[in-house]
Amino acid sequence: MIPTLRRMVAFYNPANPHSRQSVEFARDTARQLKVELLGRRFASLEELRASLRSLPPGKADAIVYVDDATVTSQTAAIMEAPRVKKLPTMIQDPSSVGQGALASYGINLHAVGRLGAKQVQRILQGAAPGDLPVEQLDRLQFTINLKTAKALGLTIPPSVPARADQVSE
């Protein structure tokens, strides 16, 4: 999607074990793709916003937000800097693509909520919580925003939207 991609900045919260694990996975994947991944830590929304604003031009070709509640709950607030800096942004929450991210590849939080609701329903109908099987989603969702791609001047090959679970125009 981004042929000139050489350096990405990954914003992550080191206090969140899942966030730390995700950035390590991103580092491993970046190494395989021969892309440099620059990690930027944040502990609060204010720290994240300040780090985004201070990102020097040319420091990165793209931004990756690693899964964290701050990122998920504040997507609209943190998408302004990448939009101004014209940096493609990848985020894990598919519902955030409609707020300006170029793409997402991650779990659908609404589907997770539905799984949780099914478990609650079973308990309310008399099932013992300890007898319920652990359920999890069996696939990740790929979402792409063609409007954002156009605004960034990116030409997306037709095969990419064809593989997407959801295309935002």
N, C-alpha and C positions, 0 to 999 in steps of 0.2 A: 504493500500500500504506500510505503514511503521509501522510494528507491535510494534517496540520499541519507538515510538513517545511519548515523555513526555513533551518536551519543544520546542517551536518554537519562532523564532525571527521575528517580523514583522517590516519592514522598511517602514516608512511613512513620508509624508511631512505635518507638522501641519498647514502650511499656505494654504493648499489646502482643502477646506471644504469636498469635495468628499473623499479625502484620510482619513481625520479624521473620517468621517462616516463609511468608509470601515473598518478601524482598530477597531472601536467599534463593528461592526458586527462580525469581526473576533474574538474579545475577547469573545463576547457572545457565539459564536459557540464553541470556544476552551473550555470555562467553561463547556458547555454541554457534550463535549467529554472528560472532565477531563484531558485536556492538558493545560499546563501553556503557556501563550502568553506573551512574553517580547517585549514591544514596544521600538523601536529605532527610534528617530526622525532624520530627515535630512532636510537641507534647500538648499543644492546644490549638484551637482555631486561629487565634491571634498569631501564634508562632508560624503556623502554616501559611497564612496570608502574607506575613512579612517576608518569609522565605521565597514565596512566589514573586512578590514585588521586586525583591533584590536579585533575582536571577538575571545575570548579565546577558545581553544579546550574544548569540553565538555559542553560549555555554552548552546548549543542548538542542537537539533536533526534534525532540518530543518529550512529553511528560507522561509518567505512569503514576497513577495513584494506587497504592497498595491498600487492600481492604482494611477498613477501620471505621468504627461508628462515626467518628468526626467527619470523615470524608463522605460517608453515605448520607448522613443527616444534613450536611452543609454543602452539597454539590453546587447549588446555585451560587453560593457565596464564593466558592473557590474556582469557579470556571471563568471568572472575569479576566484574571491575569493571563491565562493561556490564550484567551480570545484576543486580547490586546497585543500580546507578543507573537501572535500567529503561530502558535505551537500546537501541533496535533497532540491530542490527549487521549490516553487509554485509561479506562476505569473498570473496576470489576463489577459494579452494579449496573445491569442492563437498563434499569429505569433511568439512569443518569445520562444516557446518550441523548435523550430528548432535550437536555439542558445545555447541550453544546459540546459534549465529548465527541471525538471522532468515532470511537468504537469501544465496545466492552466485550469481555470474555469472562464470564463468571456465573455464579449461581443466581437464579432468579429468586429474590427474597420473598416475593409473593407466593411462589410455589412452596418455599420453606414454611411460610405461614399456614398454607393449606394443609401441609403434612402435620404441623403442630395441632391445627384445629381438629383433624381426624383423630389424633390421639386423645385429645380432650373429650371429643364426642364419645369415644369408646369407653373412657373412664366414667363419664356421666351416665352411660348406659349400663354400668356395673362391672366393667372389666377391671381386674386388679392391675395397677400400673406396672408392677414387677413382671406380669405375664405378657405385657405388650412387647412386640419385637421392635428393635431399633430400626428406624427407617431413615433413609437419606436419599437425596436426589442422585440420579444415576448419570446425569450429564450436565455439562456447562452450556450456557447460552451465549451465542455470538450475535452481537447487534452492531450495526454500522449506521452512521449518520451521513448520508450523501450531501445534505445541505452544508454541513460543516466541511466536508471534503472539498466541495466547490468553493466555499469561502476561503479555504486555505490554499486553493490553486492545485489541489491534488487530483490526478486522474486515477480513478479506481477502476481496475480491470473488471469487466462484467462477471468474471468467475467469482469475485469476492462477494458481491451481494447475492449471487446465486447460492453460495454456501451459507449465508447468514440465516439465523433463525428469525431475525427481525431486521427490516430496513426502514430507517426513518428518512423521510424526504422532506 
